[in-house]
Amino acid sequence: MSLLRSASIVSLFTLASRVTGLVRELLIASAFGASALTDAFNVAFRIPNLFRRLFAEGAFSQAFVPVLAASRAQHGDEVTKEVIDSVATALGWTVLVLSLVGVLASPWLVWALASGLQQDPRGYNAAVQMTRWMFPYIGFMSMVALAAGILNTWRRFAVPAATPVLLNMSVIAAAWWLAPWLSVQGIEAVFALPAGVMLGGLLQLLVQIPVLSRLGLMPRLGSTPSAIRHAWQSPATRNILRLMAPALLGVGVAQISLLINTQIASHLAPGSVSWLTYADRLMEFPTAMLGVALGVVLMPQLAAAKATGDIERYAAMLDWGLRLVVLLALPCAAALLVFSEPLVAVLYHYGAFSARDVQQTTLALTGYGVGLLGLVAIKVLAPGYYASQDIRTPVKIAVVVLVVTQLLNLALVPFLAHAGLALSIGLGALVNAAWLLWGLLQRGSYKPQPGWLRFALQVMMATALLMGFLWWAAHDLPWVAMREHTGQRMGWMVAVLLASALLYFGALWASGLRHRAFLKR
């Protein structure tokens, strides 16, 4: 299967995930707005997500996928199946213990992440309760990450990419049906959301099982002390742990940054955590559809190319990925800079979500948009290091970027409040991506292929035309005032987006860029 086809499959299912995710956030915003209780849910959901990124698609995946791909390329499927069983046993028992500890430690975890919620005792207590209910979610998601790593290595990208839809649909169902029922019972309706999260985690795990079984790759988890001991002593497990040590630090750095930002936001105006969360959900569209999709597809193939010594193929895949990032992420970043308010108004401005919430979420989204190109490029550049089983270099860069981001917070938050937090993350992402690229160039792992200057000029020219059109559309139409005319507002949005796509890709075609020839590379 070609890189383009694989990336397209992942992007298609990621689009479905992000669309249902936006519906989920729209329902939450409409039903609950931006308040102390929505801040409580967002904080409570971030705590298991923080650990999930350590033990699931974060440090674990960064170490597991290269080891698995190298094992399959060098030793075949039978030996690789033994690797899967050992890793599954070690990971399964680890996350079980971690889940139990997390449930007991929920009050301390909430205080560490967002002590500012204590401004409203009701919100703080709700965050503790919801954290307890949702913490076992990391157990489901850690095993989902294991299954996804296996399937991606065997180039079965569809199911892992589609599973997040199940989480969104579960939360939507909980908000739609369970929340009103809880209100009738005299219980805060927001407590329906943790139930949806837990159901979604379980469904994501169950849907992977039939595919793994058909491939003969269903992990066998050891349950006896000797089996567990053997799993931990396995060379593959030790290799993954060796790679995870710096990866944990790297992912930990990102999570420390998130923790600090959430802590700061919890001390700002009520609703600040929610404004940032709503903006972040919109950012997930381009970052996931472009960056995550390319990263998922490139990681096992880059690792296989390195393992077999095919350096030319490795460099060519990186070059193709970076060009695709520039082609698609740059216009998205431009759109977020000049067209954020219409996007927020059309997607969120209903029910309890006020015009002030639109304004504050727009400020956060614009700050994130500054760094969109960097956020997407990191997803392509970092696998260039992970494929060589070099996790230390990206970690060192991440540590420095963390310091830079917090220095930016000191300078920006007093003036821009929550928007300063978003802008700091955006600027830090640009620094991170530029440093990763420079490192690959310096070591000679990546050599840009001919034609980059012409390509960059073509994309920048088309992006400039796009920005002018979107600026006009943002200021000439009363997006916020059209709240009562939902159909009209959505119709204008569809028309503007279609016209934007035609303008951008038409300008590229007129400049001589032939999309079919480019994609065939």
N, C-alpha and C positions, 0 to 999 in steps of 0.2 A: 504494500500500500504506500503511495507517495506521501511525502511530507505535507503537501498541500491538501490532499484528500483527508489525511489523518487530522490535520489542524482544522479543516472545515467541519469534520464530524464533531470534534470537541467543541468548536465555536458554536455550532448549531445547538447542541444540547446545553452549552453554557448560556446561550441566549435564552433558551426556554427557562433555565434556572433563574436567570436574572429578571426575566419578565414576571415569573411567578413570585420572585423575591420582591419586586416592586409592588405587585398587587398586595403582598403580605404587609409591606411597610405602609402602603396607602390605607389599608384597613386599620392598621394600628394607629396611624396618624389621624385618620378620620374619627375613630372611636375614642381615642385617649388623648390626642393632641401631643403637646410637649409639656409635661408636668413632672412633679416629684415621683409619681408612680411609674411613668414611662421611663424616667431616669433610672428608677430602681430596677425595672426589668432589663434595661440595656446594660446596666452594671452587672446584674446577676448572670446575664447571658455571656458577658465578656469573660467571666471567671473560668467557666469550663472551656470556653474557646481558647483562653490563654494557654491552658494545659494541653488542649487538643493540638495546638500548633507546636507544642514541644514533642508530644508523643504520637502525633498522627502525621498530617501533611507537612509539618515543619521539619524539625531536625531528623526525625525518623525516616521520612521519605527521602530526604537529601542523602542519607547514608544507605538506605535499603535498596533503592532502585539501581544505583551504580554497581553495588555488590552483586545484586541479582542478575543484572544484565551481563556483567563480566563473567559470572559463574556459568550462565547459559552459553555464552559465546565460547568459553574455554573448555568447559567440562561436560556440557550436554544437559538434557532435561532431567535425567534420573538423579544426578548429584544435586541439581538445583532444587528438586522436590524435597530432598533432605534438608537443604538450607531453609526452605519455606517452613517446614515443620518445626525446626529448632527455633527460628525467629518468632513464629506464632506463639509457641509455648512461653518463651521468655516475655514477650510483649503482653500476652493475655493476663498472666499472673501479676505483672507489674501494674497494669492499669486497674485491675480489680482492687489491689491494695490501695492504690492512689485514690480511687473513688471513695472507698470507705473513710480514708483519712480526710478527704475533702468535705464530705458531708458533716463530719464532726467539727471541722475547723472553719465552717462557713462564716461565723461572726467575725473572726479575725481576718479572713480573706476579704470580706466586704469592707472592713475598716481600712485595710491596707490599700485597697484599690480606690475607694471613694469615701473617705472619712467625712467629706463635706455633706454627704447625704444626711448626717446627723442634724443638719439644720431643720429637717422635718422628720421627727421620730417615726411617723407612719411610713414614710418612704424608706428609711433605713431598715426598719423591721421587715418590710415587704421584701427588700433586696436579700436579706438573710434567708428568709423562708424560701424564696424562689431559687437561690443558689443551692440550698440543700436538695431541692427537688430536681434540679437540672444537672448537678455535678456528675451523676453516673452517665450522662451523655458522652463524656470523654471516653468511656469504655467502649461504647458502640462505635464512635468515630475513629478510635485508634485501630480497631479491627477492620473498619471500612477502608482506612488508609492502607493497611496491609494488603487487603484484597485488590484495591486499586493499583498498587505498585506491581502486583503479580500480573494483573490483566494488561496494564500498560506495557509491561515488558514483553508480553506475548502479543502486543499490538491489537488488543481488544479495548479500544478507547471509548466506545459508545456507552456502556453501562456505567463505568465510573463517572463519566461526564454528566450522565442523566440523573444520578441518584440525588443530588441536592434539590431537585424539583420535589422530591418526596417530603423533605423537611418543610419546604415552603407551603406545600399543599396541606400538610398536617397543621401548621400554625394558622393558615387561612381558615381551615375547618374549625379549629378551636376558637378563633376570634369571631367567626360567623355564627356558630351554633352554641358552643359551650359558654362563651362570655355572657350572652343574655340570660342563660339559665342560671349562672352563678349570681347575677344581679338580682334575679327574682328570689334567690335563696338568701339574700342579704350579705353575699360575699363579694369582695372587690372583683370586678370583671377581669382585671388585668391578670389575675391568677390563672386564667384559662391558658395563657400563652406558654408557661412552662410545661403544661400537659402536652401541648402541641409539639414542643421541642423534643420531649422524650419519645413521643410516638414517631416523629420523623427520624430520629436517630436509629430506632429499632428497625423501621422499614428500610432505611438505607443499607443496613447490614444484611437483612434477609434477602433483598433483591440480588445481592452479589453471589449468593450460595449456588443457585442453579448453574450459572455460567462457569464458576470454578469447578463444579462437579463434572460438567460436560467435558472440560479440558483435562480432567484428572488431576487438578491442582488444589483440591479442597484441603486446607491445612488440617493436620491432626495435632490437637493440643494434648501434650502429656499431662497427666494428673498425679502421677506418683512422685515422691521426692527424688527418686533416681532419674526419672525422665526430665524433671525440671532442672536438676543439677547437670544432666547431660546437655540440655538445651543451652544453659549458660556457658558451658565449657566448649561448645561448638566453635571451631575456627571462624565460621561465617558470622556467628553472633558476636564474637570478640572483635572481628574486623569492623562490624557495624557499630559496636560500642566505641571503638577507637575513632571512627569517623564521626560518630554522634557527639563526642566530647566537645570538639570545637563547634560543631553545628548547633549544639545546645546553647553554647555561648552566643552564637550568632543570632539564633531565633530568640534567645533570652534577651539579647540587646534590643531587638525589635519590640518584644513584649514589655521590657522595662520602659521603653519609650511610650508605649501605649498606656502602661500603668501610670506613669508620671502625667501624661496628658489627661487621662481620665480623672486623676486626683485633682489636677488643677481645674478642670472643667467643673467638677463637683462643687468647687468653692466659688464659682462664678454664678451668674443669674440662674435661677431654676429653669430647666429646659435646655441648658447648654449641652449637656451630655446627649440629649435627644437630637438637637440641631446637628451636632457633629455626626451622629449615627445616621440620620436621614441623608445627609450629604454624602457620607461614606457609601451608603447603599447605591446611590447614583454613580459614584466613582467605580463601583464594582462592575458596571457594564463594560466599559472599555478595558479596564485592567484584567478582568477575567476572560472576556472574549478574545482579547489579543494576547496579553502577556501570559496568563495561566495556560491558555490553549497551546501556545507555542512552546512554553516551558515543558508541559506534560509530554508533548510529542517529541521534542528535541532531546530531552534528558536520556532516555534509554538508547536512542540512536547515536548520540554523541558518545555515550559511554561505550557502546559496541565498537564504534569507529576507533576510539582510543585503545580499546583492548586488543584490537586486531592490527593496530599500527597504521590505519588508513588516515594519515594526517590531512591529506588533500580534501577528503570527503568531510572531515571534521570542520576544517576552515570554511569550506563552501556552505555547509549547513548554517554555521554562525552568520556568514555574510547574508545569506538569504533571509534568515530570521530578522536580522537588524534592518534590512531594507523594508521588510514587511511592517516592522514596528514604525519606522519613519513614515511610510506611506499611509498608514491608518491611524496611528496615535497622534501625529501632529495636528491633523484637522480636528480630531476629537478634543484635544487640548485647547485649540483656538475657539471651538464652540463653547466650551465651559467658561472661557474667559469673557465672552461677550453675550452669551445666550443662556446664562444660568437661571436668571429669574423666570423666564417663560417655562423652562423645564421643570423647575420646582413648583410653579403655580399650577401647571397642567397635571402634574402627578400627585401632588400632596394637598392642594388648597381646597379641602372639603371638610365638612363637619366641624370638629373641634380644632382643626388646624387653621390658625388665624393668619391675617395679612402680615402681622409682625413675625410669625413663625416663618412665613415665606421669605421675608427680608433676611432674617438671621440665618436660615438654612442656605440662602443664596450666597451670603458672605463666606460661609464655610466652604461651599462647593467651589467658589472662585479660587479660594486659597489652595484647595486640593488640586484644582485644574492647572495651576502653575507648574506642578511637578508631575503631571500625568505622563509625559514622555519618559521621564526618568523611572517612574513606577513600573511602566510596561517594559522598558528596556532591561531593567534588572532581572525580570523573569526569563529573559533570553541570555543575558550575559553571565549570570550566576551559574546556570547549568554548564557553561563552558569550563568553569573551575571544578564543579562537582563531578563532571564526567571523567576528569583526571584524578578523582579522589583527593582533590585539594580543597578542603573546606576551610582551612586556616586563613587563607588570604581574604576571602569575602568576610570572614568574621572580624579580622583586624580592621578592615575598612568600615564594617558596621559599627564597631566600637567608637571609632573616630567620628562617624556621622552622628551617632547618638549624642556625643558631646556637642557637636556643632548644632544639632537640632535644639538641645536644651539652652544653649547660648542664644539662639534665635528666639526661643520662647521668652527668655528674660527681656529681650529687646522689644518683642512684638506684642505679647499678651497685655501689658499695661495699657496699650493704645488700641488694640484691635480685639481684645477679649478672646472669645472662643475662635474667631476667625484667625487670630494670630497663631493658635495651635495648628490649624489646618495649613496655613501658609508655611509654617516652620517644617511640617512634614513634607510638603511639596518641594521646598528648596533643598531639604536634606536628601530627598530621593534623586534630585538632579546631580548633587555632589556624589552620591553613591554610584550612580550609573556611569558618570564620567570617569570615576576612579577605576571601576571594574573594567571599562573599555580600555583605558590607558594601560592597565596591567596586562591584559591579553595581547595588546600590541607590543608592549615592551618585551615580553617573553617569546614573541614570535608565534604564539599559538593561533592568532588570528591575523590574516593578511587581507586587507580590503581588496576586492576584485575591481577591475577597471570600470569606470563610468559613474563613480560616486558623486563627483562634482556636478555633472549634468543632471543626474537624478535628483540631488538635493535642491538644485535651483528650480527644477520643474515642480517639485512638491511645494516649495515655499511660495512660488508664484500662485499656484492653485489655492493654497491655504490663505494667502492674502485676499484673493477674490472672495473666498468663502467668508472670511471674517467681516468684510465690508457688507456683504449681503445679510449676515446674521445680525450685525449691529443695527442695520436698518429695520429688520423684522422685530428685534427686541424693543426698539424705541418707538416704532410707528403703530404698534398694536397694544391695546390696554389689557395685557394678559391677566393681571390681578383683578381688575374691575370686571372682567368677564366671568366671575365666579358663578353667577346664576345662569350662565349660558354655557353649560358643560359641553354640549354637542358642538356648538360653534367654536369654542376654544380648542377642543380636540381636533376639529376639522382644520383649523388654521395651523395647528402644530404638525399634522400629517403633511399638509401642503408645503410648509416651510422645510421640513426635513427631506421630503422628496426633491424639492427644488435645490436644496443644498447638495444632495448627492449628485444630481445631474450637473450642477455647476462645477463641483470639484472634479469629478471624474471626466467631465467634458473638457475642462481646462487642461487636465493632464493629457488627454488624447490629442487636443489641439497643439500641445507643446511637443508632441512626438513620442510620448510614453505609451507603448503598446502593452496593455494589461495582460493579454494572453501570453505574450512572449516572456513578460516578467514573471508571471506565475509559474510558467513551465520550468524556470530555473530551479 
